[in-house]
Structure formats: C-alpha cells, structure tokens
Amino acid sequence: MHVRGIARFTSIHPATVSSIVSRLGHFFETENVELMPEIKVKVIRLKDPNVNIEDVERYIEVKKQIRNV
C-alpha cells in the first residue's frame, strides 16, 4: 500500500503516516515507485505479516530504554 492510501484508509495526514513509518522502520520495507514521470509514490510493506501490536510496543519500549542508557 502507498502512504496516501494508508492516510485515506486511516484518516491520518500523509505526512504523519510517513513519519510513523520512518520511526517504525524496523517493521516495514519501503520502496519509491515511479508510476509515470510526474507521479511517484512510496510503497510500504510489512516485513513480517505476523507482527502484532505487542511486538511494536516492545520495540518502542526497548528503544526508549536504549536512549536513556
């Protein structure tokens, strides 16, 4: 799915979606795709389709702990 598609689906601004994806990059693969010379999109895929919210929460908690060390 691309950033604007996720934004429309979730009613979140595309810039916010992009920011979330970059902060949680551990879970995503991204690819810039040029559909036409004037149309470029960022396609986002989950690295592991079995990831769940608990995995994401653990990841965020570990990142916080590392920053405070």
Steps between C-alpha positions, in 0.01 A plus 500: 500500500625852447515786754200687360295179495581434865422864581159477332422166663594623850395866465853602602695769313751351250790679670404337831481158335845555347640604839356193673640270233845656528499472882388137484718415202607180672162353404468633144659476160458811287553555133467814291312418180466727199164425340544769237763775467286738706352244742718346771377305802658336803381140529503348849496131593519328835822299528314238702125473442467323837618801702254615765453808717682338792812461283483868408451603864801290608712656227403852607571422865846359421581808289401725793720302739797517263467879470506540878815289547 
